[in-house]
Amino acid sequence: MSNGYAFITILGLMVITVITRGFFLISKEELVLPDWVKRGLRYAPLAALAAVVVPEIVMAQGELIGTWKDARLYAAAAATGYYFWRRGMLGTIVTGMAVLIPLKLGLGW
């Protein structure tokens, strides 16, 4: 790619970024979202978290894991169980790590 194309690409990305991020600031009136959008946006953080965490648990090297001898599965199950039992975030993390580390270091999973 020549320097001219790189410059045009960077400039185009800059313009698109400014337009998309400043879209809500351009209007002088408050943008009213429909109720169905507001309801859907409540689940956006959970969906984003699931989109990041689930592939890390069930995939390795870009493919689904093919064995039950994977410490991540048991750590996720233990952490999920703890969360539904106690509803504590720190305990969930500690429980998951308490299962993950011995299985990784002790059994090599």
NUBATI-734622 format. One line per field, with one value per atom (N, C-alpha, C, CB): chain; residue number from 1; y, x, z negated; atom name; residue in one letter. Coordinates in nm, 2 decimals. Atoms other than C-alpha are relative to their C-alpha. Last residue first. Glycine has a CB too. Layout:
<nodes>
cadena: (A, ...)
num: (NUM, ...)
py: (Y, ...)
px: (X, ...)
pz: (Z, ...)
atomo: (CA, ...)
residuo: (a, ...)
</nodes>
This chain:
<nodes>
cadena: (A, A, A, A, A, A, A, A, A, A, A, A, A, A, A, A, A, A, A, A, A, A, A, A, A, A, A, A, A, A, A, A, A, A, A, A, A, A, A, A, A, A, A, A, A, A, A, A, A, A, A, A, A, A, A, A, A, A, A, A, A, A, A, A, A, A, A, A, A, A, A, A, A, A, A, A, A, A, A, A, A, A, A, A, A, A, A, A, A, A, A, A, A, A, A, A, A, A, A, A, A, A, A, A, A, A, A, A, A, A, A, A, A, A, A, A, A, A, A, A, A, A, A, A, A, A, A, A, A, A, A, A, A, A, A, A, A, A, A, A, A, A, A, A, A, A, A, A, A, A, A, A, A, A, A, A, A, A, A, A, A, A, A, A, A, A, A, A, A, A, A, A, A, A, A, A, A, A, A, A, A, A, A, A, A, A, A, A, A, A, A, A, A, A, A, A, A, A, A, A, A, A, A, A, A, A, A, A, A, A, A, A, A, A, A, A, A, A, A, A, A, A, A, A, A, A, A, A, A, A, A, A, A, A, A, A, A, A, A, A, A, A, A, A, A, A, A, A, A, A, A, A, A, A, A, A, A, A, A, A, A, A, A, A, A, A, A, A, A, A, A, A, A, A, A, A, A, A, A, A, A, A, A, A, A, A, A, A, A, A, A, A, A, A, A, A, A, A, A, A, A, A, A, A, A, A, A, A, A, A, A, A, A, A, A, A, A, A, A, A, A, A, A, A, A, A, A, A, A, A, A, A, A, A, A, A, A, A, A, A, A, A, A, A, A, A, A, A, A, A, A, A, A, A, A, A, A, A, A, A, A, A, A, A, A, A, A, A, A, A, A, A, A, A, A, A, A, A, A, A, A, A, A, A, A, A, A, A, A, A, A, A, A, A, A, A, A, A, A, A, A, A, A, A, A, A, A, A, A, A, A, A, A, A, A, A, A, A, A, A, A, A, A, A, A, A, A, A, A, A, A, A, A, A, A, A)
num: (109, 109, 109, 109, 108, 108, 108, 108, 107, 107, 107, 107, 106, 106, 106, 106, 105, 105, 105, 105, 104, 104, 104, 104, 103, 103, 103, 103, 102, 102, 102, 102, 101, 101, 101, 101, 100, 100, 100, 100, 99, 99, 99, 99, 98, 98, 98, 98, 97, 97, 97, 97, 96, 96, 96, 96, 95, 95, 95, 95, 94, 94, 94, 94, 93, 93, 93, 93, 92, 92, 92, 92, 91, 91, 91, 91, 90, 90, 90, 90, 89, 89, 89, 89, 88, 88, 88, 88, 87, 87, 87, 87, 86, 86, 86, 86, 85, 85, 85, 85, 84, 84, 84, 84, 83, 83, 83, 83, 82, 82, 82, 82, 81, 81, 81, 81, 80, 80, 80, 80, 79, 79, 79, 79, 78, 78, 78, 78, 77, 77, 77, 77, 76, 76, 76, 76, 75, 75, 75, 75, 74, 74, 74, 74, 73, 73, 73, 73, 72, 72, 72, 72, 71, 71, 71, 71, 70, 70, 70, 70, 69, 69, 69, 69, 68, 68, 68, 68, 67, 67, 67, 67, 66, 66, 66, 66, 65, 65, 65, 65, 64, 64, 64, 64, 63, 63, 63, 63, 62, 62, 62, 62, 61, 61, 61, 61, 60, 60, 60, 60, 59, 59, 59, 59, 58, 58, 58, 58, 57, 57, 57, 57, 56, 56, 56, 56, 55, 55, 55, 55, 54, 54, 54, 54, 53, 53, 53, 53, 52, 52, 52, 52, 51, 51, 51, 51, 50, 50, 50, 50, 49, 49, 49, 49, 48, 48, 48, 48, 47, 47, 47, 47, 46, 46, 46, 46, 45, 45, 45, 45, 44, 44, 44, 44, 43, 43, 43, 43, 42, 42, 42, 42, 41, 41, 41, 41, 40, 40, 40, 40, 39, 39, 39, 39, 38, 38, 38, 38, 37, 37, 37, 37, 36, 36, 36, 36, 35, 35, 35, 35, 34, 34, 34, 34, 33, 33, 33, 33, 32, 32, 32, 32, 31, 31, 31, 31, 30, 30, 30, 30, 29, 29, 29, 29, 28, 28, 28, 28, 27, 27, 27, 27, 26, 26, 26, 26, 25, 25, 25, 25, 24, 24, 24, 24, 23, 23, 23, 23, 22, 22, 22, 22, 21, 21, 21, 21, 20, 20, 20, 20, 19, 19, 19, 19, 18, 18, 18, 18, 17, 17, 17, 17, 16, 16, 16, 16, 15, 15, 15, 15, 14, 14, 14, 14, 13, 13, 13, 13, 12, 12, 12, 12, 11, 11, 11, 11, 10, 10, 10, 10, 9, 9, 9, 9, 8, 8, 8, 8, 7, 7, 7, 7, 6, 6, 6, 6, 5, 5, 5, 5, 4, 4, 4, 4, 3, 3, 3, 3, 2, 2, 2, 2, 1, 1, 1, 1)
py: (-0.02, -2.99, 0.13, -0.02, -0.04, -3.05, 0.02, -0.10, 0.10, -3.25, 0.03, -0.03, 0.13, -3.06, -0.11, -0.02, 0.03, -2.73, -0.14, 0.09, -0.03, -2.68, -0.05, 0.15, 0.08, -2.86, 0.02, 0.02, 0.14, -2.70, -0.09, -0.05, 0.01, -2.35, -0.14, 0.09, -0.01, -2.37, -0.03, 0.13, 0.13, -2.49, 0.00, -0.01, 0.11, -2.22, -0.13, 0.01, 0.01, -1.97, -0.12, 0.13, 0.05, -2.03, -0.02, 0.11, 0.14, -2.01, -0.05, -0.01, 0.08, -1.69, -0.15, 0.04, 0.00, -1.52, -0.09, 0.14, 0.07, -1.62, -0.01, 0.07, 0.14, -1.52, -0.09, -0.04, 0.04, -1.18, -0.15, 0.08, 0.00, -1.14, -0.04, 0.15, -0.09, -1.25, -0.01, -0.04, -0.12, -1.39, 0.10, 0.07, -0.11, -1.66, 0.14, -0.01, 0.03, -1.98, 0.13, -0.10, 0.02, -1.86, -0.04, -0.11, -0.12, -1.72, -0.01, 0.05, -0.09, -2.02, 0.12, 0.03, 0.06, -2.25, 0.09, -0.14, -0.03, -2.02, -0.06, -0.07, -0.15, -2.02, 0.03, 0.08, -0.03, -2.40, 0.15, -0.04, 0.06, -2.45, 0.03, -0.15, -0.08, -2.20, -0.06, 0.01, -0.13, -2.36, 0.08, 0.07, 0.03, -2.71, 0.13, -0.10, 0.04, -2.60, -0.02, -0.13, -0.12, -2.40, -0.04, 0.06, -0.06, -2.70, 0.12, 0.05, -0.14, -2.89, 0.07, 0.06, -0.02, -3.27, 0.14, -0.11, -0.05, -3.29, 0.03, -0.11, 0.09, -3.31, 0.06, -0.02, 0.13, -3.18, -0.09, -0.06, 0.10, -2.81, -0.13, 0.04, 0.05, -2.61, -0.10, -0.05, 0.11, -2.46, -0.04, -0.13, -0.03, -2.14, -0.11, 0.04, -0.01, -2.26, 0.02, -0.13, 0.00, -2.35, -0.01, -0.12, 0.01, -2.28, 0.00, 0.11, 0.12, -2.35, -0.01, 0.00, 0.12, -2.12, -0.12, 0.01, 0.03, -1.83, -0.13, 0.11, 0.06, -1.84, -0.04, 0.09, 0.14, -1.80, -0.06, 0.01, 0.10, -1.50, -0.14, 0.01, 0.01, -1.24, -0.12, 0.13, 0.01, -1.28, -0.01, 0.12, 0.13, -1.34, -0.03, -0.04, 0.08, -1.01, -0.15, 0.01, -0.02, -0.83, -0.08, 0.15, 0.06, -0.99, 0.02, 0.06, 0.14, -0.90, -0.08, -0.06, 0.03, -0.54, -0.15, 0.07, -0.01, -0.52, -0.03, 0.14, 0.13, -0.66, 0.01, -0.10, 0.05, -0.33, -0.13, -0.02, -0.05, -0.20, -0.04, 0.16, 0.07, -0.42, 0.04, 0.00, 0.13, -0.27, -0.09, -0.08, -0.02, 0.08, -0.14, 0.09, -0.03, -0.02, 0.01, 0.12, 0.13, -0.17, 0.01, -0.06, 0.08, 0.15, -0.14, -0.03, 0.08, 0.36, -0.09, -0.08, 0.13, 0.60, -0.07, -0.08, 0.09, 0.97, -0.14, 0.05, 0.11, 1.18, -0.10, -0.07, 0.12, 1.51, -0.12, -0.01, 0.06, 1.80, -0.13, -0.02, -0.09, 2.00, -0.06, 0.13, -0.05, 1.71, 0.09, -0.13, -0.09, 1.69, 0.06, -0.07, -0.14, 1.55, 0.10, 0.02, -0.04, 1.21, 0.15, -0.09, 0.00, 1.16, 0.05, -0.14, -0.13, 1.27, 0.01, 0.11, -0.04, 0.92, 0.13, 0.00, 0.09, 0.80, 0.03, -0.14, 0.00, 1.11, -0.09, -0.03, -0.13, 1.15, 0.00, 0.12, 0.00, 0.78, 0.13, -0.02, 0.09, 0.79, -0.01, -0.15, -0.06, 1.10, -0.09, 0.03, -0.12, 0.95, 0.06, 0.10, 0.06, 0.62, 0.11, -0.10, 0.05, 0.81, -0.06, -0.11, -0.11, 1.01, -0.05, 0.09, -0.06, 0.70, 0.11, 0.04, 0.09, 0.53, 0.05, -0.14, 0.00, 0.83, -0.09, -0.03, -0.12, 0.85, 0.02, 0.12, 0.01, 0.48, 0.13, -0.02, 0.08, 0.51, -0.01, -0.14, -0.07, 0.80, -0.08, 0.03, -0.10, 0.63, 0.08, 0.09, -0.12, 0.33, 0.10, 0.07, -0.12, 0.00, 0.12, 0.00)
px: (0.12, -0.54, 0.01, -0.13, -0.05, -0.19, -0.11, 0.09, 0.04, -0.33, 0.05, -0.14, -0.01, -0.17, -0.02, -0.11, -0.13, -0.09, 0.02, 0.04, -0.10, -0.39, 0.14, 0.01, 0.02, -0.64, 0.11, -0.14, -0.04, -0.50, -0.02, -0.08, -0.14, -0.52, 0.05, 0.05, -0.09, -0.86, 0.14, -0.01, 0.02, -1.06, 0.10, -0.15, -0.03, -0.94, -0.02, -0.09, -0.15, -0.94, 0.04, 0.06, -0.05, -1.31, 0.15, -0.04, 0.04, -1.39, 0.05, -0.15, -0.08, -1.19, -0.03, -0.01, -0.14, -1.36, 0.09, 0.06, 0.01, -1.71, 0.14, -0.09, 0.00, -1.62, -0.01, -0.12, -0.13, -1.52, 0.00, 0.04, -0.10, -1.84, 0.13, 0.00, -0.12, -2.08, 0.10, 0.06, 0.01, -2.43, 0.11, -0.13, -0.03, -2.40, -0.02, 0.14, 0.02, -2.54, 0.01, 0.10, 0.14, -2.59, -0.03, -0.06, 0.07, -2.24, -0.15, 0.02, -0.02, -2.09, -0.08, 0.15, 0.07, -2.24, 0.01, 0.05, 0.14, -2.12, -0.09, -0.04, 0.02, -1.77, -0.15, 0.09, -0.01, -1.77, -0.03, 0.14, 0.12, -1.90, 0.00, 0.00, 0.12, -1.65, -0.12, -0.02, -0.01, -1.36, -0.12, 0.13, 0.03, -1.47, 0.00, 0.09, 0.14, -1.49, -0.04, -0.02, 0.09, -1.16, -0.15, 0.02, 0.02, -0.97, -0.10, 0.13, -0.04, -1.00, -0.04, -0.07, -0.12, -1.01, 0.05, 0.11, 0.05, -1.36, 0.11, -0.10, -0.02, -1.21, -0.07, 0.15, 0.05, -1.28, 0.01, 0.06, -0.09, -1.24, -0.07, 0.02, 0.06, -1.42, 0.09, -0.14, 0.09, -1.18, -0.06, 0.07, 0.10, -0.99, -0.10, 0.07, -0.07, -0.67, -0.11, 0.07, -0.15, -0.88, 0.05, 0.05, -0.08, -1.26, 0.15, -0.03, 0.03, -1.51, 0.08, -0.15, 0.02, -1.40, -0.01, -0.13, -0.12, -1.24, -0.02, 0.03, -0.10, -1.53, 0.13, 0.03, 0.03, -1.77, 0.10, -0.14, -0.03, -1.60, -0.02, -0.07, -0.14, -1.59, 0.04, 0.05, -0.07, -1.93, 0.15, -0.03, 0.02, -2.08, 0.08, -0.14, -0.08, -1.94, -0.01, -0.05, -0.14, -2.08, 0.09, 0.03, -0.03, -2.42, 0.15, -0.09, 0.00, -2.43, 0.04, -0.13, -0.13, -2.33, 0.01, 0.00, -0.12, -2.60, 0.13, 0.01, -0.06, -2.89, 0.14, -0.08, -0.03, -3.02, 0.08, -0.13, -0.13, -2.98, 0.03, 0.00, -0.11, -3.26, 0.13, -0.01, 0.00, -3.51, 0.11, -0.14, -0.04, -3.42, 0.01, -0.09, -0.15, -3.44, 0.05, 0.04, -0.06, -3.79, 0.16, -0.05, -0.01, -3.89, 0.07, -0.14, 0.12, -3.81, 0.02, -0.04, -0.01, -3.51, -0.14, 0.11, 0.09, -3.57, 0.01, -0.14, 0.04, -3.28, -0.08, 0.13, -0.03, -3.27, -0.05, -0.05, 0.10, -3.29, 0.04, -0.13, 0.02, -2.99, -0.11, -0.04, 0.14, -2.87, -0.02, -0.09, 0.03, -2.50, -0.14, 0.01, -0.03, -2.40, -0.04, 0.15, 0.10, -2.56, 0.02, 0.01, 0.14, -2.38, -0.10, -0.04, 0.06, -2.05, -0.14, 0.08, -0.01, -1.91, -0.07, 0.14, 0.07, -2.03, 0.00, 0.05, 0.14, -1.93, -0.08, -0.03, 0.05, -1.59, -0.15, 0.07, 0.00, -1.51, -0.06, 0.14, 0.10, -1.61, -0.01, 0.02, 0.13, -1.40, -0.12, -0.02, 0.02, -1.10, -0.14, 0.12, 0.04, -1.14, -0.02, 0.11, 0.14, -1.15, -0.04, -0.01, 0.09, -0.84, -0.15, 0.03, 0.00, -0.65, -0.10, 0.14, 0.07, -0.75, -0.01, 0.08, 0.14, -0.66, -0.08, -0.03, 0.05, -0.32, -0.15, 0.07, 0.00, -0.26, -0.05, 0.15, 0.11, -0.36, -0.01, 0.01, 0.12, -0.12, -0.13, -0.01, 0.03, 0.16, -0.13, 0.12, -0.08, 0.14, -0.04, -0.02, 0.09, 0.00, 0.09, -0.10)
pz: (-0.09, -3.21, 0.06, -0.07, -0.13, -3.36, 0.10, 0.05, -0.10, -3.65, 0.14, 0.00, 0.05, -3.94, 0.11, -0.11, 0.05, -3.78, -0.04, -0.12, -0.10, -3.55, -0.05, 0.02, -0.12, -3.77, 0.10, 0.06, 0.03, -4.09, 0.12, -0.11, 0.02, -3.92, -0.04, -0.11, -0.12, -3.77, -0.03, 0.07, -0.08, -4.07, 0.11, 0.05, 0.09, -4.32, 0.07, -0.12, 0.01, -4.03, -0.09, -0.04, -0.13, -3.97, 0.01, 0.11, -0.02, -4.34, 0.14, -0.01, 0.08, -4.38, 0.02, -0.15, -0.06, -4.09, -0.08, 0.00, -0.13, -4.21, 0.06, 0.09, 0.03, -4.57, 0.13, -0.08, 0.04, -4.45, -0.02, -0.13, -0.12, -4.25, -0.04, 0.05, 0.02, -4.52, 0.11, -0.14, -0.07, -4.44, -0.03, -0.03, 0.09, -4.70, 0.06, -0.05, 0.14, -4.55, -0.08, -0.04, 0.03, -4.19, -0.14, 0.09, -0.02, -4.19, -0.02, 0.15, 0.11, -4.34, 0.01, -0.02, 0.11, -4.08, -0.12, -0.03, -0.03, -3.80, -0.12, 0.13, 0.02, -3.95, 0.02, 0.09, 0.14, -3.98, -0.03, -0.06, 0.07, -3.63, -0.15, 0.03, -0.03, -3.49, -0.07, 0.15, 0.07, -3.68, 0.03, 0.04, 0.14, -3.56, -0.08, -0.06, 0.01, -3.19, -0.15, 0.07, -0.01, -3.22, -0.01, 0.14, 0.13, -3.36, 0.01, -0.06, -0.02, -3.03, -0.13, 0.12, 0.08, -3.05, 0.02, 0.02, 0.13, -2.91, -0.09, -0.06, 0.11, -2.56, -0.12, -0.02, -0.03, -2.21, -0.12, 0.12, 0.06, -2.26, 0.01, -0.15, 0.12, -2.00, -0.06, 0.03, -0.02, -1.75, -0.13, 0.07, -0.10, -1.71, 0.02, 0.12, -0.14, -1.89, 0.11, 0.03, 0.01, -2.20, 0.15, -0.08, -0.12, -2.24, -0.03, 0.10, -0.08, -2.51, 0.13, 0.04, 0.08, -2.79, 0.09, -0.08, 0.08, -2.60, -0.08, -0.09, -0.09, -2.35, -0.07, 0.11, -0.04, -2.64, 0.10, 0.07, 0.09, -2.80, 0.06, -0.13, 0.03, -2.53, -0.08, -0.08, -0.13, -2.37, -0.03, 0.09, -0.04, -2.72, 0.13, 0.02, 0.09, -2.84, 0.04, -0.15, -0.03, -2.54, -0.09, -0.02, -0.13, -2.58, 0.04, 0.11, 0.02, -2.95, 0.13, -0.05, 0.07, -2.87, -0.03, -0.14, -0.07, -2.60, -0.08, 0.05, -0.01, -2.80, 0.08, 0.07, 0.14, -2.92, 0.01, -0.08, 0.04, -2.56, -0.15, 0.00, -0.06, -2.44, -0.05, 0.15, 0.06, -2.68, 0.05, 0.02, 0.14, -2.57, -0.07, -0.08, 0.00, -2.21, -0.14, 0.09, -0.03, -2.26, 0.01, 0.13, 0.12, -2.44, 0.03, -0.05, 0.03, -2.14, -0.12, 0.13, -0.05, -2.18, -0.03, -0.07, 0.08, -2.21, 0.06, -0.01, -0.08, -2.08, -0.09, 0.06, 0.07, -2.27, 0.09, -0.14, 0.08, -2.03, -0.06, 0.09, 0.12, -1.92, -0.09, 0.06, 0.02, -1.70, -0.12, -0.01, -0.12, -1.62, -0.02, 0.13, 0.03, -1.96, 0.10, -0.03, 0.11, -1.92, -0.04, -0.12, -0.05, -1.59, -0.10, 0.05, 0.02, -1.73, 0.04, 0.07, 0.15, -1.78, -0.03, -0.04, 0.08, -1.44, -0.14, 0.02, -0.03, -1.25, -0.09, 0.15, 0.05, -1.42, 0.02, 0.07, 0.15, -1.37, -0.05, -0.05, 0.04, -1.00, -0.15, 0.05, -0.02, -0.94, -0.04, 0.16, 0.09, -1.11, 0.02, 0.02, 0.13, -0.92, -0.10, -0.05, -0.01, -0.59, -0.14, 0.10, -0.01, -0.68, 0.00, 0.12, 0.13, -0.78, -0.01, -0.04, 0.09, -0.46, -0.14, 0.00, -0.02, -0.25, -0.09, 0.15, 0.04, -0.41, 0.02, 0.07, 0.15, -0.37, -0.05, -0.05, 0.04, 0.00, -0.15, 0.06, -0.03, 0.05, -0.04, 0.15, 0.10, -0.13, 0.02, -0.01, -0.01, 0.10, -0.11, 0.14, 0.00, 0.00, 0.00, -0.12)
atomo: (N, CA, C, CB, N, CA, C, CB, N, CA, C, CB, N, CA, C, CB, N, CA, C, CB, N, CA, C, CB, N, CA, C, CB, N, CA, C, CB, N, CA, C, CB, N, CA, C, CB, N, CA, C, CB, N, CA, C, CB, N, CA, C, CB, N, CA, C, CB, N, CA, C, CB, N, CA, C, CB, N, CA, C, CB, N, CA, C, CB, N, CA, C, CB, N, CA, C, CB, N, CA, C, CB, N, CA, C, CB, N, CA, C, CB, N, CA, C, CB, N, CA, C, CB, N, CA, C, CB, N, CA, C, CB, N, CA, C, CB, N, CA, C, CB, N, CA, C, CB, N, CA, C, CB, N, CA, C, CB, N, CA, C, CB, N, CA, C, CB, N, CA, C, CB, N, CA, C, CB, N, CA, C, CB, N, CA, C, CB, N, CA, C, CB, N, CA, C, CB, N, CA, C, CB, N, CA, C, CB, N, CA, C, CB, N, CA, C, CB, N, CA, C, CB, N, CA, C, CB, N, CA, C, CB, N, CA, C, CB, N, CA, C, CB, N, CA, C, CB, N, CA, C, CB, N, CA, C, CB, N, CA, C, CB, N, CA, C, CB, N, CA, C, CB, N, CA, C, CB, N, CA, C, CB, N, CA, C, CB, N, CA, C, CB, N, CA, C, CB, N, CA, C, CB, N, CA, C, CB, N, CA, C, CB, N, CA, C, CB, N, CA, C, CB, N, CA, C, CB, N, CA, C, CB, N, CA, C, CB, N, CA, C, CB, N, CA, C, CB, N, CA, C, CB, N, CA, C, CB, N, CA, C, CB, N, CA, C, CB, N, CA, C, CB, N, CA, C, CB, N, CA, C, CB, N, CA, C, CB, N, CA, C, CB, N, CA, C, CB, N, CA, C, CB, N, CA, C, CB, N, CA, C, CB, N, CA, C, CB, N, CA, C, CB, N, CA, C, CB, N, CA, C, CB, N, CA, C, CB, N, CA, C, CB, N, CA, C, CB, N, CA, C, CB, N, CA, C, CB, N, CA, C, CB, N, CA, C, CB, N, CA, C, CB, N, CA, C, CB, N, CA, C, CB, N, CA, C, CB, N, CA, C, CB, N, CA, C, CB, N, CA, C, CB, N, CA, C, CB, N, CA, C, CB, N, CA, C, CB, N, CA, C, CB, N, CA, C, CB, N, CA, C, CB, N, CA, C, CB, N, CA, C, CB)
residuo: (w, w, w, w, g, g, g, g, l, l, l, l, g, g, g, g, l, l, l, l, k, k, k, k, l, l, l, l, p, p, p, p, i, i, i, i, l, l, l, l, v, v, v, v, a, a, a, a, m, m, m, m, g, g, g, g, t, t, t, t, v, v, v, v, i, i, i, i, t, t, t, t, g, g, g, g, l, l, l, l, m, m, m, m, g, g, g, g, r, r, r, r, r, r, r, r, w, w, w, w, f, f, f, f, y, y, y, y, y, y, y, y, g, g, g, g, t, t, t, t, a, a, a, a, a, a, a, a, a, a, a, a, a, a, a, a, a, a, a, a, y, y, y, y, l, l, l, l, r, r, r, r, a, a, a, a, d, d, d, d, k, k, k, k, w, w, w, w, t, t, t, t, g, g, g, g, i, i, i, i, l, l, l, l, e, e, e, e, g, g, g, g, q, q, q, q, a, a, a, a, m, m, m, m, v, v, v, v, i, i, i, i, e, e, e, e, p, p, p, p, v, v, v, v, v, v, v, v, v, v, v, v, a, a, a, a, a, a, a, a, l, l, l, l, a, a, a, a, a, a, a, a, l, l, l, l, p, p, p, p, a, a, a, a, y, y, y, y, r, r, r, r, l, l, l, l, g, g, g, g, r, r, r, r, k, k, k, k, v, v, v, v, w, w, w, w, d, d, d, d, p, p, p, p, l, l, l, l, v, v, v, v, l, l, l, l, e, e, e, e, e, e, e, e, k, k, k, k, s, s, s, s, i, i, i, i, l, l, l, l, f, f, f, f, f, f, f, f, g, g, g, g, r, r, r, r, t, t, t, t, i, i, i, i, v, v, v, v, t, t, t, t, i, i, i, i, v, v, v, v, m, m, m, m, l, l, l, l, g, g, g, g, l, l, l, l, i, i, i, i, t, t, t, t, i, i, i, i, f, f, f, f, a, a, a, a, y, y, y, y, g, g, g, g, n, n, n, n, s, s, s, s, m, m, m, m)
</nodes>
